Amino acid sequence: MACGPIHRRRAPGRSIDVGYAFSHETVFAALRLAAMKREREPSSKAYRQDRFENTERAAKETIEAEQRARREKTKRLKELRLAQQSGQDPATK
């Protein structure tokens, strides 16, 4: 018997020695373990409060914009109706 590392036959298309190949399960298990051990950045109360306020502000602005658009549409329709009742063409104003 020869001394030294045992080399196994390579499968066709593989460029690494089979003895050093890792299974996908081993690699994914190592990645999952590393992800579990990784420190998460602390979630501060101030950050959560700021994010909540930003979301609340954005929702309020969206609601106000929709209300404004509805009022403008109502105003245009009202002007159009009045113009039709009086027999005027609203485009000639």
Secondary structure, 3 states (H helix, E strand, C coil): CCCCCCCCCCCCCCCCCHHHCCCHHHHHHHHHHHHHHCCCCCCCHHHHHHHHHHHHHHHHHHHHHHHHHHHHHHHHHHHHHHHHHCCCCHHHC
